[in-house]
Amino acid sequence: MKKRYYHYNQKDTFTKAVEFIDFMAKRLKGSDNEILQSVGYTYDKWRVEIANGLAKNQNNIRYTNGIAESINNHLKTIIKTSYGYHNFDRFRKRSMLIITYKTPK
């Protein structure tokens, strides 16, 4: 199962992604392990949403929320370090400044 999941990149359309999720759900539901069966039922319940996350769009790009997670992490760090800001406008300007001019890693 793990090996098939690692080689998933070959299936990039939505229909192939749904077929792959159905295959994984069927295999997991047929398992002897209770936890794996639960995962299989979850895959079956959320198969369209999972397939949307795995499939590529028309430009052959997969969607990711990495950029939003990065900005969210920066904002949390700013909130932790800016415990003394009493003026929201100053806090907002500082946040925008740091997010706009952050150095890439």
C-alpha positions as CSV (number, residue, x, y, z in Angstrom):
1,M,0.0,0.0,0.0
2,K,2.8,2.4,1.0
3,K,4.7,1.6,-2.2
4,R,1.6,2.3,-4.4
5,Y,1.1,5.6,-2.6
6,Y,4.7,6.7,-3.2
7,H,4.2,6.0,-6.9
8,Y,1.0,8.0,-7.1
9,N,2.5,10.9,-9.1
10,Q,1.9,9.0,-12.3
11,K,-1.8,9.4,-11.9
12,D,-2.5,13.1,-12.3
13,T,-6.1,13.5,-13.5
14,F,-9.2,13.7,-11.2
15,T,-10.7,10.5,-12.4
16,K,-7.5,8.6,-11.9
17,A,-7.2,10.1,-8.4
18,V,-10.7,8.9,-7.6
19,E,-9.9,5.5,-8.9
20,F,-6.8,5.4,-6.7
21,I,-8.6,6.5,-3.6
22,D,-11.3,3.9,-4.2
23,F,-8.6,1.2,-4.6
24,M,-6.9,2.4,-1.4
25,A,-10.2,2.5,0.5
26,K,-11.2,-1.0,-0.7
27,R,-7.8,-2.5,0.4
28,L,-7.9,-0.7,3.8
29,K,-11.5,-1.8,4.5
30,G,-10.5,-5.4,3.7
31,S,-7.7,-5.3,6.3
32,D,-7.8,-7.3,9.6
33,N,-6.7,-4.3,11.5
34,E,-9.5,-2.1,13.0
35,I,-7.6,1.1,12.7
36,L,-6.8,0.5,9.0
37,Q,-10.5,-0.3,8.4
38,S,-11.4,3.0,10.0
39,V,-9.0,4.8,7.7
40,G,-10.5,3.0,4.7
41,Y,-14.0,4.1,5.6
42,T,-12.7,7.7,6.1
43,Y,-11.1,7.5,2.6
44,D,-14.3,6.3,1.2
45,K,-16.3,9.0,2.9
46,W,-14.0,11.9,1.8
47,R,-12.8,10.5,-1.5
48,V,-13.8,13.5,-3.7
49,E,-12.1,15.9,-1.4
50,I,-9.0,13.8,-1.1
51,A,-8.9,13.3,-4.9
52,N,-9.2,17.1,-5.3
53,G,-6.1,17.5,-3.2
54,L,-4.2,14.8,-5.1
55,A,-5.2,15.7,-8.7
56,K,-3.5,18.3,-10.8
57,N,-5.3,21.3,-12.4
58,Q,-5.4,22.3,-16.1
59,N,-1.9,23.8,-15.9
60,N,-0.5,20.5,-14.5
61,I,0.1,22.0,-11.1
62,R,-1.0,20.6,-7.7
63,Y,-2.7,23.0,-5.3
64,T,-1.0,23.4,-1.9
65,N,-1.6,25.5,1.1
66,G,2.1,25.9,1.9
67,I,2.1,29.6,1.3
68,A,-0.9,30.2,3.6
69,E,0.7,28.0,6.3
70,S,3.9,30.0,6.1
71,I,2.2,33.3,6.5
72,N,0.1,31.9,9.4
73,N,3.3,30.7,11.1
74,H,4.9,34.1,10.6
75,L,1.9,35.8,12.1
76,K,1.9,33.5,15.1
77,T,5.6,34.3,15.7
78,I,4.9,38.1,15.4
79,I,2.0,37.7,17.9
80,K,4.3,35.9,20.4
81,T,7.1,38.5,20.1
82,S,4.8,41.6,19.9
83,Y,3.2,41.1,23.3
84,G,3.4,44.9,24.0
85,Y,1.5,46.2,21.0
86,H,-1.5,48.2,22.1
87,N,-2.2,49.7,18.8
88,F,-3.6,47.3,16.2
89,D,-2.7,49.5,13.3
90,R,1.0,49.3,14.3
91,F,0.8,45.6,14.7
92,R,-0.8,45.2,11.3
93,K,1.9,47.4,9.6
94,R,4.7,45.4,11.4
95,S,3.1,42.1,10.2
96,M,2.8,43.3,6.6
97,L,6.4,44.6,6.6
98,I,7.8,41.3,7.9
99,I,5.7,39.1,5.6
100,T,6.4,41.3,2.5
101,Y,10.2,41.5,3.1
102,K,11.0,38.1,4.6
103,T,14.1,36.3,3.4
104,P,13.6,33.1,1.5
105,K,15.1,30.0,3.0
